[in-house]
């Protein structure tokens, strides 16, 4: 029983074999997934995939890299879509200081607007963070994001920041990097995050776990993430799967 809380089945990499990819995931024990849409192209596809598959849900939001492209009409559109029965979260949203397409101040403004919207519609948020941890935490605190909580997606930061995230009602989600040989930070996080605040994901088609690193990722590989976390915590894969699935169902309000 595994719940992939962050997957991009709406990516072009899955155009040719989407049904087979979904089938492999269910065969591997993945019982539920959330497909994340983050711009004008991927949001409708996320909802379409969720509508066509009973145990697949959607999240809708605006990616920080493309913050400069977002309009007020886009924000209104996201608000309208938040009422869709298969939409369970807003995001991914946040800050990305690695790429320079969108100025930092524009990213921050768009991030704050989406947090305001999440509080308005009472939905959890999915946070994208790349090289911007302190600003992310500051904005979440200032905007009182604790009221909705959410997910620190593909957490790859120091254990030192984990408690601040937990204090704001956020879950810590780990993906493929926890399996990388030299990735010490996510391994340490995997050991220390309270079990009732832990989630797993693939971020497919990106960040494929070992031994598939460098290849196209897919939701079936979330089992490899669960296996590595189970090893690190000295638990069974079944226990990790059960706990993280329960956590995700509680957060997203699904059964």
C-alpha positions as CSV (number, residue, x, y, z in Angstrom):
1,X,0.0,0.0,0.0
2,X,1.9,3.0,-1.3
3,X,0.8,6.6,-2.0
4,X,2.9,8.6,-4.5
5,X,2.0,12.1,-3.3
6,X,3.8,14.0,-6.2
7,X,4.0,12.7,-9.8
8,X,3.9,14.4,-13.2
9,X,2.0,11.9,-15.3
10,X,1.0,15.0,-17.3
11,X,4.6,15.4,-18.5
12,X,5.4,14.8,-22.1
13,X,7.7,11.9,-21.2
14,X,4.5,9.8,-20.5
15,X,2.6,10.7,-23.7
16,X,3.4,7.4,-25.4
17,X,2.8,4.9,-22.5
18,X,0.6,6.6,-19.9
19,X,-1.8,3.6,-19.4
20,X,1.1,1.2,-19.1
21,X,2.9,3.4,-16.6
22,X,-0.2,3.6,-14.4
23,X,-0.6,-0.1,-14.7
24,X,3.0,-0.8,-13.6
25,X,2.4,1.5,-10.6
26,X,-0.6,-0.3,-9.4
27,X,1.1,-3.6,-10.0
28,X,4.0,-2.4,-7.7
29,X,1.6,-1.7,-4.9
30,X,0.8,2.0,-5.5
31,X,-2.8,2.4,-4.5
32,X,-3.1,6.2,-4.9
33,X,-1.3,9.1,-6.7
34,X,-1.5,12.9,-6.9
35,X,-0.7,14.3,-10.3
36,X,0.6,17.9,-10.0
37,X,-0.2,20.6,-12.5
38,X,1.8,23.8,-12.4
39,X,1.1,25.9,-15.5
40,X,-1.5,26.4,-18.3
41,X,-0.4,23.2,-20.1
42,X,-0.1,20.8,-17.3
43,X,-3.0,21.8,-15.1
44,X,-5.8,20.6,-17.5
45,X,-3.9,17.4,-18.1
46,X,-3.6,16.7,-14.4
47,X,-7.3,17.0,-14.0
48,X,-8.0,14.9,-17.0
49,X,-5.9,12.1,-15.8
50,X,-7.5,12.3,-12.3
51,X,-11.0,12.2,-13.9
52,X,-10.1,9.1,-15.8
53,X,-8.6,7.1,-12.9
54,X,-10.5,6.4,-9.7
55,X,-7.5,6.4,-7.3
56,X,-5.6,9.3,-9.0
57,X,-6.1,12.9,-7.8
58,X,-4.8,16.3,-8.9
59,X,-3.1,19.3,-7.5
60,X,-3.2,22.7,-9.2
61,X,-0.9,25.7,-8.8
62,X,1.7,27.8,-10.4
63,X,5.4,26.9,-10.4
64,X,7.8,29.6,-9.2
65,X,10.1,29.3,-12.2
66,X,7.2,30.5,-14.3
67,X,5.8,33.1,-11.8
68,X,6.5,35.9,-14.3
69,X,3.9,34.4,-16.7
70,X,1.1,34.1,-14.2
71,X,-1.9,36.5,-14.6
72,X,-4.8,37.4,-12.3
73,X,-6.9,35.3,-14.7
74,X,-4.7,32.3,-14.0
75,X,-5.2,32.8,-10.3
76,X,-9.0,32.9,-10.8
77,X,-8.8,29.8,-12.9
78,X,-6.9,27.9,-10.2
79,X,-9.5,29.0,-7.6
80,X,-12.3,27.7,-9.8
81,X,-10.5,24.4,-10.3
82,X,-10.0,24.0,-6.6
83,X,-13.7,23.1,-6.3
84,X,-13.2,20.1,-8.6
85,X,-13.9,16.9,-6.7
86,X,-10.6,15.3,-7.7
87,X,-8.5,18.4,-6.8
88,X,-7.0,17.8,-3.3
89,X,-4.3,20.4,-3.0
90,X,-2.9,23.7,-4.4
91,X,0.6,23.6,-5.9
92,X,3.2,23.1,-6.6
93,X,4.1,26.7,-5.5
94,X,7.1,28.3,-3.7
95,X,10.5,29.7,-4.7
96,X,13.2,28.6,-7.0
97,X,16.4,30.6,-6.9
98,X,18.3,28.2,-9.1
99,X,16.8,29.4,-12.4
100,X,16.6,33.1,-13.2
101,X,13.5,33.3,-15.5
102,X,11.3,34.9,-12.8
103,X,12.8,37.6,-10.5
104,X,12.7,36.8,-6.8
105,X,10.3,39.5,-5.9
106,X,7.8,38.3,-8.6
107,X,8.2,34.7,-7.3
108,X,7.5,35.9,-3.7
109,X,4.4,37.9,-4.8
110,X,2.9,34.9,-6.7
111,X,3.7,32.6,-3.8
112,X,1.9,34.8,-1.3
113,X,-1.1,35.1,-3.6
114,X,-1.4,31.3,-3.8
115,X,-1.1,31.0,0.0
116,X,-3.9,33.6,0.3
117,X,-6.0,31.5,-2.1
118,X,-5.3,28.3,-0.3
119,X,-6.6,29.8,3.0
120,X,-9.6,31.2,1.1
121,X,-10.6,27.7,-0.2
122,X,-9.2,25.8,2.7
123,X,-6.8,23.5,0.9
124,X,-3.3,22.2,1.7
125,X,-0.4,23.5,-0.3
126,X,2.5,21.7,-2.0
127,X,5.8,23.6,-1.6
128,X,8.5,23.7,-4.3
129,X,11.8,24.9,-2.7
130,X,15.1,25.2,-4.5
131,X,17.9,27.1,-2.8
132,X,15.4,29.3,-1.0
133,X,14.7,27.7,2.3
134,X,14.9,30.7,4.6
135,X,12.7,32.8,2.4
136,X,10.2,30.0,2.0
137,X,9.9,29.5,5.8
138,X,9.7,33.3,6.4
139,X,6.8,33.7,3.9
140,X,4.9,30.7,5.2
141,X,5.2,32.1,8.7
142,X,4.2,35.6,7.7
143,X,1.2,34.4,5.7
144,X,0.1,32.1,8.5
145,X,0.2,29.0,6.2
146,X,-0.2,26.9,9.3
147,X,-4.0,27.3,8.8
148,X,-3.9,25.0,5.8
149,X,-0.6,23.2,6.1
150,X,0.7,21.0,3.3
151,X,3.8,19.3,2.0
152,X,7.4,20.2,1.7
153,X,7.8,18.4,-1.6
154,X,11.0,16.4,-2.2
155,X,12.6,17.7,0.9
156,X,16.3,17.9,0.4
157,X,17.5,20.4,3.1
158,X,19.0,20.2,6.5
159,X,17.4,18.5,9.5
160,X,17.7,21.9,11.2
161,X,14.7,23.3,9.2
162,X,12.5,20.3,9.7
163,X,11.0,21.4,13.0
164,X,10.0,24.8,11.6
165,X,8.1,23.0,8.9
166,X,6.4,20.7,11.4
167,X,5.5,23.6,13.5
168,X,3.6,25.0,10.6
169,X,1.6,21.9,10.0
170,X,3.6,20.6,7.1
171,X,4.5,17.1,6.2
172,X,8.0,16.2,4.9
173,X,8.0,14.3,1.6
174,X,11.0,12.3,0.4
175,X,11.7,11.0,-3.1
176,X,14.4,9.5,-5.2
177,X,17.4,11.4,-3.6
178,X,17.0,9.5,-0.4
179,X,18.3,6.5,-2.3
180,X,21.4,8.2,-3.8
181,X,24.6,6.9,-2.3
182,X,26.1,10.3,-1.4
183,X,22.8,12.1,-0.4
184,X,23.4,12.4,3.3
185,X,20.8,15.1,4.1
186,X,17.7,13.2,3.0
187,X,18.9,10.1,4.7
188,X,19.3,11.9,8.0
189,X,15.9,13.5,7.5
190,X,14.3,10.1,6.8
191,X,15.6,8.8,10.2
192,X,14.4,11.8,12.2
193,X,11.1,13.0,10.8
194,X,8.2,11.8,13.0
195,X,6.5,8.9,11.3
196,X,3.1,10.6,11.4
197,X,4.6,13.5,9.4
198,X,6.4,11.6,6.7
199,X,5.3,11.2,3.0
200,X,6.8,9.6,0.0
201,X,6.8,10.6,-3.7
202,X,8.6,10.1,-7.0
203,X,8.4,13.5,-8.7
204,X,8.3,11.3,-11.9
205,X,9.6,11.6,-14.6
206,X,12.4,13.4,-12.7
207,X,14.8,12.2,-9.9
208,X,14.6,8.5,-10.5
209,X,15.8,6.5,-7.4
210,X,18.8,4.2,-7.4
211,X,19.4,1.9,-9.3
212,X,17.4,3.8,-12.0
213,X,19.1,7.1,-11.5
214,X,19.5,9.1,-14.7
215,X,16.6,7.2,-16.4
216,X,12.9,8.3,-16.6
217,X,11.3,8.0,-13.2
218,X,7.8,6.6,-12.9
219,X,5.4,6.1,-10.0
220,X,6.1,2.4,-9.6
221,X,9.6,3.4,-8.3
222,X,8.1,5.0,-5.2
223,X,8.5,1.4,-3.8
224,X,12.3,1.9,-3.9
225,X,11.9,5.1,-1.9
226,X,9.8,3.3,0.7
227,X,12.3,0.4,0.8
228,X,15.2,2.8,1.5
229,X,13.4,4.7,4.2
230,X,12.3,1.4,5.8
231,X,16.0,0.3,5.8
232,X,17.1,3.6,7.4
233,X,14.4,3.5,10.1
234,X,14.8,-0.2,10.7
235,X,11.2,-0.9,9.9
236,X,9.4,-3.0,7.3
237,X,8.3,-1.6,3.9
238,X,4.8,-2.5,4.8
239,X,4.9,-0.3,7.9
240,X,6.3,2.7,5.9
241,X,3.7,2.2,3.2
242,X,0.9,2.0,5.7
243,X,2.0,5.0,7.7
244,X,2.8,7.3,4.7
245,X,-0.5,6.3,3.0
246,X,-2.5,7.1,6.1
247,X,-0.7,10.4,6.4
248,X,-1.4,11.3,2.8
249,X,-5.1,10.3,3.0
250,X,-5.5,12.5,6.2
251,X,-3.8,15.4,4.5
252,X,-5.7,15.2,1.2
253,X,-9.0,14.2,2.7
254,X,-9.3,11.0,0.7
255,X,-10.1,7.4,1.6
